[in-house]
Amino acid sequence: MRRSLLFVNRDTYEIGVRPMAEIAKNQLKSDSVMKTGKPPYTFRMAWFLVLLAINLLVAGYYFHIVE
């Protein structure tokens, strides 16, 4: 009998390891992109542009470009 890197015998591998690996693979397939918890790119881009505009306005006041 050939030994694996984890030193798991064949019976244990057939009973436990393979089904756990298949479950993990199926869970990865079932998770969608929307479950990442990150807001959509359009929302983040809108906030980026708003904050950039505020930053440039404040910089304009600071350097006396905007009075």
KOLSEVO-183676 format. One record per residue: residue in one letter; y, x, z of N, C-alpha, C in turn. Coordinates in steps of 0.05 Angstrom, whole numbers, plus 5000, padded with zeros to 4 digits. Each point is the difference from the previous one (the first is absolute). Layout:
KOLSEVO-183676
aYXZYXZYXZ...
//
This chain:
KOLSEVO-183676
m497650175000502449835000502550185000r501949934983502450164998502049915021r501450195012501949945020502849984988s501549815009502849974990501850175017l502550004993502050155015500449875028l499649755002500349865026497550005016f497850114990497450015014499149725007v500249814982499149735004497449974984n498049895013497549974986500249784980r498149994982500049814978500149715008d498449935021499949735009502749915011t501250165016502749935011502049984978y499950174980501849984978499749744985e497549934994499549754985500849765016i499650005026500649775016503049985007g501350225007502749985011502250114984v499750244989502250144988500849874974r498249934983500649894974501449735002p499049815017501549755002502850035012m500450195018502750055010501850114979a499050174983501650114978500749784980e498149824995500549784981502149815012i499849955026502049835013502850124998a500250265005502650134998501050004972k498350044980500949994972500949724993n498649805009500849724994502649935013q500550105024502549955014502350134985l499650244989502150134985500749844975k497949894987500549854976501449745006s499549885023501149745006502950025010d500850235010502850025009501850024976s502049835000501950004977502450185007v501650044980502450165003502049875019m500149745000501949865016499450025030k497750095008499350035028500850275012t501650154985500850265010502249985021g501449785001502149975019502750104990k500150104976502550104989501449784984p502649975002501349804984499950074970p500449814983499950064971502250204992y499550134977501950204991502849884994t500149764990502749894994501649965025f498749915021501349975026501150265011r498350214999500850265009502250124983m499949954974502050114982502749865005a499949745006502549865006501350115025w498450045021501150125024501050284995f498650164984500950274993502849994987l500349824981502649994986502249905018v499549815017502049905019500950225019l498050145011500750225019501450234986l499250064975501350214985502949924995a500549764993502849914995501750025025i498849925023501550025025500550295007n498150174995500350295005502250124983l500149934974502050104982502849895008l500149755009502649895009501050155025v498350055019500750155024500950284993a498550134981500850274991502749994986g500549794985502649974987502349985020y499649845021502049985021500450275015y497850145005500150255014501650214985f499550024974501450204983502649894989h501049775009502549884993500149944969i497749944989500049924972500649704999v498949855019500549725002501949965024e502149864997501949965022499749725011
//
